[in-house]
Amino acid sequence: MASKVTAAEVNAFYDSVFQGRGEQERVLEVRENYARVRQPVDKGNIRPGGYINGPTQMAIADSAAYIAVFTRIGITPMALTSNLNINFMRPCIGEAVVAEAQVLKLGKTLAVISVDIRAEGSDKLSSHAVVNYSIPAEAAS
């Protein structure tokens, strides 16, 4: 089965729906059950020590999970986060953060997604999240 969305379609959706957020994440790659997303960072995303802060890592985990769900059900604006659990494993230091999301399970009303987060260019995980998305009834049918 192929992805139900392209990176260009998701980027266009984000550009139209999430306006006014400053520089936002860009979808780098999608395929069925998978999304890779990049978020540039600026001084507003950096905590003391030069680390990319936790809220930035949580936000990209949530966004990457949302997009990974789209690869299965198409762009569904009302798919909503129902849970996000994140473990911070090491400092995330860099000019951008990259998240790779993998749909583990997609049911009629709930999706479970695993997300690995790294500083761009690093092969070491900075954090790992498990995100649950509530799937709206109209998308489940």
N, CA, C and O atoms as CSV, one atom per row, in Angstrom:
chain,resi,resn,atom,element,x,y,z
A,1,MET,N,N,0.843,-1.179,0.000
A,1,MET,CA,C,0.000,0.000,0.000
A,1,MET,C,C,0.891,1.246,0.000
A,1,MET,O,O,1.918,1.267,0.679
A,2,ALA,N,N,0.521,2.255,-0.733
A,2,ALA,CA,C,1.313,3.487,-0.824
A,2,ALA,C,C,0.792,4.525,0.166
A,2,ALA,O,O,-0.333,4.428,0.656
A,3,SER,N,N,1.626,5.510,0.447
A,3,SER,CA,C,1.215,6.625,1.299
A,3,SER,C,C,0.027,7.342,0.666
A,3,SER,O,O,-0.048,7.481,-0.555
A,4,LYS,N,N,-0.898,7.795,1.510
A,4,LYS,CA,C,-2.069,8.533,1.014
A,4,LYS,C,C,-1.785,10.019,0.854
A,4,LYS,O,O,-2.664,10.768,0.428
A,5,VAL,N,N,-0.577,10.458,1.186
A,5,VAL,CA,C,-0.190,11.868,1.031
A,5,VAL,C,C,1.242,11.950,0.527
A,5,VAL,O,O,2.015,10.999,0.646
A,6,THR,N,N,1.580,13.097,-0.036
A,6,THR,CA,C,2.966,13.381,-0.403
A,6,THR,C,C,3.511,14.429,0.558
A,6,THR,O,O,2.748,15.111,1.243
A,7,ALA,N,N,4.824,14.552,0.605
A,7,ALA,CA,C,5.449,15.588,1.435
A,7,ALA,C,C,4.957,16.966,1.005
A,7,ALA,O,O,4.672,17.811,1.853
A,8,ALA,N,N,4.856,17.200,-0.293
A,8,ALA,CA,C,4.404,18.504,-0.798
A,8,ALA,C,C,2.979,18.815,-0.347
A,8,ALA,O,O,2.681,19.955,0.010
A,9,GLU,N,N,2.099,17.821,-0.358
A,9,GLU,CA,C,0.716,18.039,0.090
A,9,GLU,C,C,0.657,18.399,1.568
A,9,GLU,O,O,-0.093,19.292,1.962
A,10,VAL,N,N,1.439,17.714,2.380
A,10,VAL,CA,C,1.429,18.005,3.820
A,10,VAL,C,C,2.045,19.374,4.087
A,10,VAL,O,O,1.524,20.135,4.903
A,11,ASN,N,N,3.143,19.697,3.415
A,11,ASN,CA,C,3.746,21.028,3.596
A,11,ASN,C,C,2.762,22.128,3.205
A,11,ASN,O,O,2.680,23.148,3.889
A,12,ALA,N,N,2.018,21.938,2.124
A,12,ALA,CA,C,1.014,22.927,1.704
A,12,ALA,C,C,-0.102,23.035,2.744
A,12,ALA,O,O,-0.565,24.136,3.042
A,13,PHE,N,N,-0.534,21.907,3.294
A,13,PHE,CA,C,-1.551,21.910,4.356
A,13,PHE,C,C,-1.050,22.700,5.562
A,13,PHE,O,O,-1.766,23.554,6.083
A,14,TYR,N,N,0.166,22.424,6.004
A,14,TYR,CA,C,0.742,23.145,7.153
A,14,TYR,C,C,0.843,24.641,6.863
A,14,TYR,O,O,0.530,25.461,7.726
A,15,ASP,N,N,1.275,24.998,5.661
A,15,ASP,CA,C,1.404,26.415,5.301
A,15,ASP,C,C,0.059,27.132,5.354
A,15,ASP,O,O,-0.004,28.306,5.717
A,16,SER,N,N,-1.015,26.435,4.996
A,16,SER,CA,C,-2.331,27.079,4.965
A,16,SER,C,C,-3.030,27.081,6.320
A,16,SER,O,O,-3.796,27.998,6.614
A,17,VAL,N,N,-2.782,26.082,7.140
A,17,VAL,CA,C,-3.518,25.940,8.396
A,17,VAL,C,C,-2.771,26.519,9.595
A,17,VAL,O,O,-3.394,27.101,10.482
A,18,PHE,N,N,-1.468,26.371,9.635
A,18,PHE,CA,C,-0.688,26.794,10.802
A,18,PHE,C,C,0.096,28.059,10.483
A,18,PHE,O,O,1.322,28.078,10.595
A,19,GLN,N,N,-0.599,29.107,10.089
A,19,GLN,CA,C,0.049,30.368,9.736
A,19,GLN,C,C,0.433,31.133,10.999
A,19,GLN,O,O,-0.163,30.944,12.059
A,20,GLY,N,N,1.440,32.000,10.868
A,20,GLY,CA,C,1.825,32.867,11.970
A,20,GLY,C,C,2.672,32.211,13.031
A,20,GLY,O,O,2.854,32.779,14.107
A,21,ARG,N,N,3.196,31.033,12.760
A,21,ARG,CA,C,4.009,30.327,13.746
A,21,ARG,C,C,5.497,30.575,13.551
A,21,ARG,O,O,6.313,29.938,14.217
A,22,GLY,N,N,5.863,31.464,12.672
A,22,GLY,CA,C,7.281,31.643,12.391
A,22,GLY,C,C,7.766,30.506,11.512
A,22,GLY,O,O,6.982,29.860,10.816
A,23,GLU,N,N,9.068,30.273,11.555
A,23,GLU,CA,C,9.618,29.194,10.729
A,23,GLU,C,C,9.152,27.863,11.302
A,23,GLU,O,O,9.413,27.553,12.464
A,24,GLN,N,N,8.472,27.089,10.493
A,24,GLN,CA,C,7.907,25.849,10.993
A,24,GLN,C,C,8.548,24.634,10.343
A,24,GLN,O,O,9.335,24.733,9.401
A,25,GLU,N,N,8.177,23.492,10.885
A,25,GLU,CA,C,8.741,22.242,10.405
A,25,GLU,C,C,8.368,21.992,8.955
A,25,GLU,O,O,7.353,22.480,8.458
A,26,ARG,N,N,9.211,21.222,8.296
A,26,ARG,CA,C,8.982,20.822,6.912
A,26,ARG,C,C,9.053,19.306,6.844
A,26,ARG,O,O,9.899,18.676,7.478
A,27,VAL,N,N,8.158,18.743,6.070
A,27,VAL,CA,C,8.168,17.305,5.844
A,27,VAL,C,C,9.260,17.008,4.829
A,27,VAL,O,O,9.267,17.566,3.732
A,28,LEU,N,N,10.172,16.137,5.197
A,28,LEU,CA,C,11.261,15.744,4.307
A,28,LEU,C,C,10.910,14.504,3.496
A,28,LEU,O,O,11.295,14.376,2.334
A,29,GLU,N,N,10.167,13.586,4.131
A,29,GLU,CA,C,9.871,12.308,3.476
A,29,GLU,C,C,8.622,11.703,4.096
A,29,GLU,O,O,8.415,11.786,5.307
A,30,VAL,N,N,7.803,11.102,3.268
A,30,VAL,CA,C,6.689,10.282,3.741
A,30,VAL,C,C,6.639,9.009,2.914
A,30,VAL,O,O,6.963,8.998,1.727
A,31,ARG,N,N,6.232,7.964,3.559
A,31,ARG,CA,C,5.861,6.718,2.893
A,31,ARG,C,C,4.858,6.050,3.838
A,31,ARG,O,O,4.668,6.516,4.962
A,32,GLU,N,N,4.238,5.001,3.411
A,32,GLU,CA,C,3.215,4.385,4.249
A,32,GLU,C,C,3.751,4.117,5.653
A,32,GLU,O,O,4.794,3.484,5.817
A,33,ASN,N,N,3.039,4.599,6.653
A,33,ASN,CA,C,3.354,4.419,8.078
A,33,ASN,C,C,4.566,5.208,8.555
A,33,ASN,O,O,5.014,4.983,9.679
A,34,TYR,N,N,5.114,6.112,7.768
A,34,TYR,CA,C,6.380,6.765,8.125
A,34,TYR,C,C,6.386,8.225,7.688
A,34,TYR,O,O,5.892,8.582,6.619
A,35,ALA,N,N,6.964,9.059,8.556
A,35,ALA,CA,C,7.200,10.463,8.203
A,35,ALA,C,C,8.520,10.916,8.815
A,35,ALA,O,O,8.851,10.552,9.944
A,36,ARG,N,N,9.268,11.713,8.058
A,36,ARG,CA,C,10.497,12.343,8.561
A,36,ARG,C,C,10.312,13.846,8.400
A,36,ARG,O,O,10.001,14.343,7.317
A,37,VAL,N,N,10.514,14.563,9.519
A,37,VAL,CA,C,10.203,15.985,9.599
A,37,VAL,C,C,11.396,16.733,10.182
A,37,VAL,O,O,12.075,16.230,11.077
A,38,ARG,N,N,11.652,17.942,9.668
A,38,ARG,CA,C,12.768,18.783,10.136
A,38,ARG,C,C,12.229,20.106,10.660
A,38,ARG,O,O,11.385,20.739,10.026
A,39,GLN,N,N,12.726,20.517,11.823
A,39,GLN,CA,C,12.357,21.806,12.414
A,39,GLN,C,C,13.622,22.615,12.668
A,39,GLN,O,O,14.450,22.217,13.488
A,40,PRO,N,N,13.789,23.752,11.976
A,40,PRO,CA,C,14.923,24.623,12.309
A,40,PRO,C,C,14.693,25.229,13.690
A,40,PRO,O,O,13.551,25.408,14.115
A,41,VAL,N,N,15.768,25.538,14.376
A,41,VAL,CA,C,15.636,26.149,15.698
A,41,VAL,C,C,16.295,27.520,15.703
A,41,VAL,O,O,17.194,27.802,14.910
A,42,ASP,N,N,15.827,28.362,16.613
A,42,ASP,CA,C,16.426,29.672,16.822
A,42,ASP,C,C,16.586,29.871,18.323
A,42,ASP,O,O,16.346,28.945,19.097
A,43,LYS,N,N,16.985,31.055,18.740
A,43,LYS,CA,C,17.272,31.270,20.159
A,43,LYS,C,C,16.052,31.039,21.049
A,43,LYS,O,O,16.208,30.770,22.240
A,44,GLY,N,N,14.848,31.138,20.500
A,44,GLY,CA,C,13.648,30.867,21.278
A,44,GLY,C,C,13.450,29.396,21.594
A,44,GLY,O,O,12.645,29.055,22.461
A,45,ASN,N,N,14.170,28.517,20.905
A,45,ASN,CA,C,14.068,27.073,21.125
A,45,ASN,C,C,15.228,26.518,21.947
A,45,ASN,O,O,15.307,25.312,22.179
A,46,ILE,N,N,16.119,27.392,22.384
A,46,ILE,CA,C,17.346,26.944,23.054
A,46,ILE,C,C,17.270,27.269,24.539
A,46,ILE,O,O,16.886,28.372,24.927
A,47,ARG,N,N,17.637,26.305,25.355
A,47,ARG,CA,C,17.699,26.495,26.804
A,47,ARG,C,C,19.153,26.699,27.210
A,47,ARG,O,O,20.047,26.519,26.383
A,48,PRO,N,N,19.413,27.071,28.463
A,48,PRO,CA,C,20.800,27.227,28.903
A,48,PRO,C,C,21.622,25.976,28.588
A,48,PRO,O,O,21.137,24.851,28.709
A,49,GLY,N,N,22.851,26.191,28.191
A,49,GLY,CA,C,23.727,25.099,27.791
A,49,GLY,C,C,23.717,24.875,26.285
A,49,GLY,O,O,24.470,24.044,25.777
A,50,GLY,N,N,22.867,25.613,25.564
A,50,GLY,CA,C,22.791,25.465,24.115
A,50,GLY,C,C,21.951,24.291,23.655
A,50,GLY,O,O,22.025,23.898,22.491
A,51,TYR,N,N,21.148,23.721,24.553
A,51,TYR,CA,C,20.340,22.549,24.223
A,51,TYR,C,C,19.013,22.967,23.595
A,51,TYR,O,O,18.402,23.950,24.014
A,52,ILE,N,N,18.574,22.214,22.591
A,52,ILE,CA,C,17.228,22.404,22.049
A,52,ILE,C,C,16.258,21.964,23.141
A,52,ILE,O,O,16.338,20.844,23.645
A,53,ASN,N,N,15.336,22.868,23.500
A,53,ASN,CA,C,14.497,22.623,24.672
A,53,ASN,C,C,13.474,21.502,24.465
A,53,ASN,O,O,13.161,21.109,23.341
A,54,GLY,N,N,12.973,21.010,25.588
A,54,GLY,CA,C,11.996,19.924,25.581
A,54,GLY,C,C,10.722,20.239,24.825
A,54,GLY,O,O,10.258,19.400,24.053
A,55,PRO,N,N,10.126,21.438,25.018
A,55,PRO,CA,C,8.905,21.734,24.271
A,55,PRO,C,C,9.083,21.659,22.752
A,55,PRO,O,O,8.160,21.254,22.046
A,56,THR,N,N,10.242,22.038,22.246
A,56,THR,CA,C,10.496,21.946,20.803
A,56,THR,C,C,10.544,20.487,20.368
A,56,THR,O,O,10.000,20.131,19.323
A,57,GLN,N,N,11.193,19.645,21.166
A,57,GLN,CA,C,11.264,18.222,20.836
A,57,GLN,C,C,9.885,17.569,20.933
A,57,GLN,O,O,9.546,16.714,20.115
A,58,MET,N,N,9.089,17.968,21.931
A,58,MET,CA,C,7.733,17.425,22.046
A,58,MET,C,C,6.868,17.858,20.867
A,58,MET,O,O,6.080,17.070,20.344
A,59,ALA,N,N,7.019,19.109,20.455
A,59,ALA,CA,C,6.213,19.618,19.338
A,59,ALA,C,C,6.527,18.879,18.040
A,59,ALA,O,O,5.615,18.530,17.290
A,60,ILE,N,N,7.814,18.639,17.768
A,60,ILE,CA,C,8.133,17.937,16.519
A,60,ILE,C,C,7.719,16.474,16.596
A,60,ILE,O,O,7.353,15.884,15.579
A,61,ALA,N,N,7.770,15.874,17.791
A,61,ALA,CA,C,7.281,14.501,17.944
A,61,ALA,C,C,5.793,14.436,17.618
A,61,ALA,O,O,5.344,13.540,16.903
A,62,ASP,N,N,5.038,15.386,18.143
A,62,ASP,CA,C,3.598,15.434,17.902
A,62,ASP,C,C,3.302,15.648,16.420
A,62,ASP,O,O,2.443,14.976,15.849
A,63,SER,N,N,4.004,16.569,15.815
A,63,SER,CA,C,3.789,16.873,14.405
A,63,SER,C,C,4.156,15.690,13.514
A,63,SER,O,O,3.409,15.354,12.596
A,64,ALA,N,N,5.284,15.062,13.772
A,64,ALA,CA,C,5.704,13.914,12.961
A,64,ALA,C,C,4.705,12.767,13.091
A,64,ALA,O,O,4.418,12.081,12.110
A,65,ALA,N,N,4.175,12.557,14.292
A,65,ALA,CA,C,3.173,11.514,14.496
A,65,ALA,C,C,1.905,11.821,13.697
A,65,ALA,O,O,1.342,10.942,13.046
A,66,TYR,N,N,1.467,13.073,13.756
A,66,TYR,CA,C,0.285,13.537,13.009
A,66,TYR,C,C,0.454,13.230,11.520
A,66,TYR,O,O,-0.453,12.703,10.875
A,67,ILE,N,N,1.609,13.561,10.997
A,67,ILE,CA,C,1.882,13.360,9.570
A,67,ILE,C,C,1.968,11.870,9.230
A,67,ILE,O,O,1.498,11.450,8.173
A,68,ALA,N,N,2.563,11.073,10.117
A,68,ALA,CA,C,2.627,9.629,9.878
A,68,ALA,C,C,1.222,9.033,9.793
A,68,ALA,O,O,0.973,8.139,8.984
A,69,VAL,N,N,0.309,9.525,10.623
A,69,VAL,CA,C,-1.083,9.070,10.546
A,69,VAL,C,C,-1.686,9.441,9.188
A,69,VAL,O,O,-2.421,8.652,8.595
A,70,PHE,N,N,-1.373,10.634,8.706
A,70,PHE,CA,C,-1.874,11.057,7.387
A,70,PHE,C,C,-1.473,10.080,6.286
A,70,PHE,O,O,-2.211,9.905,5.316
A,71,THR,N,N,-0.315,9.443,6.426
A,71,THR,CA,C,0.127,8.518,5.377
A,71,THR,C,C,-0.816,7.336,5.230
A,71,THR,O,O,-0.829,6.664,4.199
A,72,ARG,N,N,-1.608,7.088,6.273
A,72,ARG,CA,C,-2.566,5.974,6.236
A,72,ARG,C,C,-3.993,6.406,5.949
A,72,ARG,O,O,-4.736,5.687,5.280
A,73,ILE,N,N,-4.394,7.599,6.459
A,73,ILE,CA,C,-5.807,7.990,6.343
A,73,ILE,C,C,-6.006,9.270,5.539
A,73,ILE,O,O,-7.128,9.763,5.431
A,74,GLY,N,N,-4.934,9.809,4.977
A,74,GLY,CA,C,-5.023,11.076,4.256
A,74,GLY,C,C,-5.014,12.243,5.232
A,74,GLY,O,O,-5.056,12.049,6.447
A,75,ILE,N,N,-4.961,13.449,4.693
A,75,ILE,CA,C,-4.938,14.636,5.551
A,75,ILE,C,C,-6.274,14.723,6.269
A,75,ILE,O,O,-7.328,14.876,5.650
A,76,THR,N,N,-6.205,14.621,7.582
A,76,THR,CA,C,-7.384,14.588,8.449
A,76,THR,C,C,-7.165,15.590,9.569
A,76,THR,O,O,-6.634,15.230,10.619
A,77,PRO,N,N,-7.566,16.851,9.366
A,77,PRO,CA,C,-7.264,17.891,10.348
A,77,PRO,C,C,-7.723,17.572,11.767
A,77,PRO,O,O,-7.069,17.982,12.726
A,78,MET,N,N,-8.827,16.853,11.920
A,78,MET,CA,C,-9.350,16.605,13.257
A,78,MET,C,C,-8.838,15.314,13.889
A,78,MET,O,O,-9.395,14.873,14.894
A,79,ALA,N,N,-7.810,14.701,13.343
A,79,ALA,CA,C,-7.085,13.669,14.085
A,79,ALA,C,C,-6.382,14.425,15.209
A,79,ALA,O,O,-5.680,15.404,14.957
A,80,LEU,N,N,-6.568,13.975,16.446
A,80,LEU,CA,C,-6.102,14.745,17.602
A,80,LEU,C,C,-5.213,13.921,18.510
A,80,LEU,O,O,-5.432,12.724,18.695
A,81,THR,N,N,-4.212,14.568,19.071
A,81,THR,CA,C,-3.336,13.917,20.039
A,81,THR,C,C,-4.152,13.529,21.263
A,81,THR,O,O,-4.847,14.366,21.839
A,82,SER,N,N,-4.071,12.260,21.663
A,82,SER,CA,C,-4.733,11.843,22.901
A,82,SER,C,C,-3.721,11.528,23.994
A,82,SER,O,O,-4.076,11.496,25.172
A,83,ASN,N,N,-2.475,11.296,23.623
A,83,ASN,CA,C,-1.421,11.068,24.614
A,83,ASN,C,C,-0.068,11.262,23.938
A,83,ASN,O,O,0.114,10.922,22.769
A,84,LEU,N,N,0.877,11.816,24.696
A,84,LEU,CA,C,2.253,11.939,24.224
A,84,LEU,C,C,3.160,11.691,25.418
A,84,LEU,O,O,3.103,12.410,26.415
A,85,ASN,N,N,3.990,10.675,25.309
A,85,ASN,CA,C,4.961,10.354,26.350
A,85,ASN,C,C,6.345,10.450,25.718
A,85,ASN,O,O,6.601,9.847,24.676
A,86,ILE,N,N,7.238,11.210,26.355
A,86,ILE,CA,C,8.569,11.402,25.773
A,86,ILE,C,C,9.635,11.099,26.816
A,86,ILE,O,O,9.485,11.422,27.994
A,87,ASN,N,N,10.702,10.480,26.363
A,87,ASN,CA,C,11.876,10.227,27.196
A,87,ASN,C,C,13.050,10.970,26.582
A,87,ASN,O,O,13.396,10.762,25.419
A,88,PHE,N,N,13.660,11.842,27.380
A,88,PHE,CA,C,14.833,12.598,26.939
A,88,PHE,C,C,16.064,11.785,27.302
A,88,PHE,O,O,16.277,11.460,28.470
A,89,MET,N,N,16.873,11.456,26.305
A,89,MET,CA,C,17.981,10.528,26.507
A,89,MET,C,C,19.344,11.197,26.544
A,89,MET,O,O,20.244,10.727,27.240
A,90,ARG,N,N,19.509,12.281,25.811
A,90,ARG,CA,C,20.776,13.024,25.819
A,90,ARG,C,C,20.486,14.416,25.283
A,90,ARG,O,O,19.460,14.634,24.640
A,91,PRO,N,N,21.388,15.363,25.546
A,91,PRO,CA,C,21.168,16.721,25.032
A,91,PRO,C,C,21.028,16.731,23.512
A,91,PRO,O,O,21.712,15.999,22.797
A,92,CYS,N,N,20.141,17.562,23.057
A,92,CYS,CA,C,19.903,17.755,21.624
A,92,CYS,C,C,20.509,19.111,21.274
A,92,CYS,O,O,19.974,20.153,21.651
A,93,ILE,N,N,21.622,19.091,20.554
A,93,ILE,CA,C,22.349,20.323,20.245
A,93,ILE,C,C,22.531,20.415,18.738
A,93,ILE,O,O,23.077,19.505,18.114
A,94,GLY,N,N,22.074,21.511,18.160
A,94,GLY,CA,C,22.220,21.698,16.723
A,94,GLY,C,C,21.384,22.859,16.236
A,94,GLY,O,O,20.747,23.560,17.022
A,95,GLU,N,N,21.395,23.053,14.939
A,95,GLU,CA,C,20.638,24.141,14.321
A,95,GLU,C,C,19.258,23.697,13.857
A,95,GLU,O,O,18.438,24.519,13.449
A,96,ALA,N,N,19.007,22.394,13.923
A,96,ALA,CA,C,17.699,21.855,13.550
A,96,ALA,C,C,17.516,20.522,14.257
A,96,ALA,O,O,18.481,19.864,14.648
A,97,VAL,N,N,16.265,20.143,14.409
A,97,VAL,CA,C,15.923,18.856,14.998
A,97,VAL,C,C,15.121,18.077,13.955
A,97,VAL,O,O,14.308,18.644,13.226
A,98,VAL,N,N,15.367,16.768,13.899
A,98,VAL,CA,C,14.700,15.901,12.924
A,98,VAL,C,C,13.984,14.788,13.680
A,98,VAL,O,O,14.544,14.180,14.592
A,99,ALA,N,N,12.745,14.534,13.290
A,99,ALA,CA,C,11.959,13.462,13.903
A,99,ALA,C,C,11.563,12.456,12.835
A,99,ALA,O,O,11.197,12.818,11.717
A,100,GLU,N,N,11.645,11.181,13.206
A,100,GLU,CA,C,11.198,10.094,12.340
A,100,GLU,C,C,10.083,9.357,13.067
A,100,GLU,O,O,10.286,8.821,14.156
A,101,ALA,N,N,8.908,9.337,12.455
A,101,ALA,CA,C,7.733,8.727,13.074
A,101,ALA,C,C,7.327,7.472,12.323
A,101,ALA,O,O,7.351,7.430,11.093
A,102,GLN,N,N,6.954,6.454,13.082
A,102,GLN,CA,C,6.532,5.175,12.523
A,102,GLN,C,C,5.206,4.780,13.171
A,102,GLN,O,O,5.122,4.664,14.394
A,103,VAL,N,N,4.175,4.574,12.360
A,103,VAL,CA,C,2.896,4.099,12.890
A,103,VAL,C,C,3.081,2.650,13.316
A,103,VAL,O,O,3.445,1.797,12.507
A,104,LEU,N,N,2.827,2.378,14.595
A,104,LEU,CA,C,2.927,1.013,15.110
A,104,LEU,C,C,1.607,0.267,14.956
A,104,LEU,O,O,1.578,-0.925,14.649
A,105,LYS,N,N,0.500,1.010,15.179
A,105,LYS,CA,C,-0.825,0.403,15.080
A,105,LYS,C,C,-1.823,1.477,14.694
A,105,LYS,O,O,-1.798,2.587,15.225
A,106,LEU,N,N,-2.686,1.138,13.780
A,106,LEU,CA,C,-3.778,2.032,13.398
A,106,LEU,C,C,-5.072,1.247,13.483
A,106,LEU,O,O,-5.311,0.315,12.716
A,107,GLY,N,N,-5.906,1.650,14.443
A,107,GLY,CA,C,-7.223,1.039,14.585
A,107,GLY,C,C,-8.290,1.972,14.042
A,107,GLY,O,O,-7.986,2.952,13.362
A,108,LYS,N,N,-9.548,1.660,14.349
A,108,LYS,CA,C,-10.653,2.492,13.860
A,108,LYS,C,C,-10.688,3.850,14.542
A,108,LYS,O,O,-11.080,4.841,13.925
A,109,THR,N,N,-10.282,3.910,15.812
A,109,THR,CA,C,-10.398,5.171,16.553
A,109,THR,C,C,-9.095,5.641,17.185
A,109,THR,O,O,-9.052,6.732,17.753
A,110,LEU,N,N,-8.034,4.847,17.101
A,110,LEU,CA,C,-6.783,5.206,17.774
A,110,LEU,C,C,-5.577,4.752,16.956
A,110,LEU,O,O,-5.564,3.655,16.397
A,111,ALA,N,N,-4.574,5.611,16.898
A,111,ALA,CA,C,-3.290,5.261,16.275
A,111,ALA,C,C,-2.204,5.376,17.333
A,111,ALA,O,O,-2.252,6.258,18.190
A,112,VAL,N,N,-1.227,4.481,17.269
A,112,VAL,CA,C,-0.065,4.513,18.156
A,112,VAL,C,C,1.162,4.694,17.274
A,112,VAL,O,O,1.387,3.933,16.332
A,113,ILE,N,N,1.957,5.723,17.598
A,113,ILE,CA,C,3.094,6.096,16.760
A,113,ILE,C,C,4.342,6.200,17.619
A,113,ILE,O,O,4.305,6.779,18.705
A,114,SER,N,N,5.448,5.644,17.140
A,114,SER,CA,C,6.759,5.762,17.781
A,114,SER,C,C,7.550,6.841,17.041
A,114,SER,O,O,7.575,6.867,15.811
A,115,VAL,N,N,8.203,7.740,17.806
A,115,VAL,CA,C,8.932,8.846,17.182
A,115,VAL,C,C,10.342,8.932,17.762
A,115,VAL,O,O,10.516,9.030,18.976
A,116,ASP,N,N,11.342,8.894,16.888
A,116,ASP,CA,C,12.744,9.097,17.264
A,116,ASP,C,C,13.142,10.520,16.905
A,116,ASP,O,O,12.867,10.990,15.801
A,117,ILE,N,N,13.796,11.212,17.852
A,117,ILE,CA,C,14.173,12.611,17.659
A,117,ILE,C,C,15.681,12.746,17.811
A,117,ILE,O,O,16.274,12.246,18.767
A,118,ARG,N,N,16.293,13.438,16.839
A,118,ARG,CA,C,17.742,13.664,16.840
A,118,ARG,C,C,18.036,15.100,16.439
A,118,ARG,O,O,17.238,15.749,15.761
A,119,ALA,N,N,19.205,15.589,16.873
A,119,ALA,CA,C,19.712,16.827,16.284
A,119,ALA,C,C,20.085,16.489,14.845
A,119,ALA,O,O,20.589,15.400,14.570
A,120,GLU,N,N,19.840,17.413,13.936
A,120,GLU,CA,C,20.155,17.161,12.532
A,120,GLU,C,C,21.627,16.793,12.381
A,120,GLU,O,O,22.503,17.476,12.911
A,121,GLY,N,N,21.890,15.710,11.657
A,121,GLY,CA,C,23.251,15.257,11.416
A,121,GLY,C,C,23.775,14.275,12.447
A,121,GLY,O,O,24.843,13.694,12.254
A,122,SER,N,N,23.046,14.076,13.537
A,122,SER,CA,C,23.487,13.149,14.579
A,122,SER,C,C,22.866,11.779,14.347
A,122,SER,O,O,21.722,11.676,13.903
A,123,ASP,N,N,23.621,10.729,14.648
A,123,ASP,CA,C,23.052,9.387,14.571
A,123,ASP,C,C,22.558,8.916,15.933
A,123,ASP,O,O,22.014,7.818,16.050
A,124,LYS,N,N,22.746,9.747,16.973
A,124,LYS,CA,C,22.328,9.382,18.329
A,124,LYS,C,C,20.978,10.012,18.657
A,124,LYS,O,O,20.738,11.190,18.392
A,125,LEU,N,N,20.107,9.192,19.240
A,125,LEU,CA,C,18.803,9.704,19.652
A,125,LEU,C,C,18.956,10.712,20.777
A,125,LEU,O,O,19.713,10.495,21.724
A,126,SER,N,N,18.233,11.811,20.665
A,126,SER,CA,C,18.134,12.775,21.759
A,126,SER,C,C,16.944,12.434,22.636
A,126,SER,O,O,17.007,12.536,23.861
A,127,SER,N,N,15.858,12.026,21.991
A,127,SER,CA,C,14.663,11.654,22.738
A,127,SER,C,C,13.834,10.673,21.914
A,127,SER,O,O,14.000,10.537,20.702
A,128,HIS,N,N,12.944,10.005,22.620
A,128,HIS,CA,C,12.035,9.054,21.983
A,128,HIS,C,C,10.642,9.291,22.552
A,128,HIS,O,O,10.476,9.428,23.764
A,129,ALA,N,N,9.648,9.339,21.680
A,129,ALA,CA,C,8.271,9.559,22.114
A,129,ALA,C,C,7.364,8.456,21.584
A,129,ALA,O,O,7.604,7.874,20.527
A,130,VAL,N,N,6.327,8.192,22.345
A,130,VAL,CA,C,5.215,7.373,21.878
A,130,VAL,C,C,3.996,8.281,21.929
A,130,VAL,O,O,3.669,8.848,22.972
A,131,VAL,N,N,3.333,8.409,20.794
A,131,VAL,CA,C,2.216,9.339,20.654
A,131,VAL,C,C,0.978,8.556,20.233
A,131,VAL,O,O,1.039,7.699,19.351
A,132,ASN,N,N,-0.142,8.862,20.875
A,132,ASN,CA,C,-1.425,8.284,20.480
A,132,ASN,C,C,-2.266,9.369,19.837
A,132,ASN,O,O,-2.336,10.494,20.331
A,133,TYR,N,N,-2.902,9.019,18.732
A,133,TYR,CA,C,-3.803,9.937,18.047
A,133,TYR,C,C,-5.202,9.352,18.018
A,133,TYR,O,O,-5.393,8.174,17.718
A,134,SER,N,N,-6.172,10.187,18.333
A,134,SER,CA,C,-7.579,9.837,18.214
A,134,SER,C,C,-7.998,10.085,16.764
A,134,SER,O,O,-7.781,11.169,16.223
A,135,ILE,N,N,-8.592,9.081,16.151
A,135,ILE,CA,C,-8.997,9.164,14.749
A,135,ILE,C,C,-10.488,9.519,14.698
A,135,ILE,O,O,-11.301,8.819,15.300
A,136,PRO,N,N,-10.859,10.589,13.992
A,136,PRO,CA,C,-12.278,10.943,13.927
A,136,PRO,C,C,-13.099,9.884,13.191
A,136,PRO,O,O,-12.599,9.197,12.300
A,137,ALA,N,N,-14.355,9.768,13.581
A,137,ALA,CA,C,-15.230,8.721,13.038
A,137,ALA,C,C,-15.305,8.754,11.514
A,137,ALA,O,O,-15.310,7.703,10.874
A,138,GLU,N,N,-15.363,9.955,10.925
A,138,GLU,CA,C,-15.493,10.025,9.455
A,138,GLU,C,C,-14.256,9.488,8.745
A,138,GLU,O,O,-14.357,9.027,7.608
A,139,ALA,N,N,-13.088,9.537,9.391
A,139,ALA,CA,C,-11.862,9.009,8.781
A,139,ALA,C,C,-11.758,7.506,8.970
A,139,ALA,O,O,-11.102,6.819,8.188
A,140,ALA,N,N,-12.409,6.994,10.013
A,140,ALA,CA,C,-12.311,5.573,10.338
A,140,ALA,C,C,-13.159,4.708,9.412
A,140,ALA,O,O,-12.933,3.501,9.312
A,141,SER,N,N,-14.124,5.309,8.740
A,141,SER,CA,C,-15.011,4.496,7.898
A,141,SER,C,C,-14.480,4.286,6.506
A,141,SER,O,O,-15.123,3.622,5.693
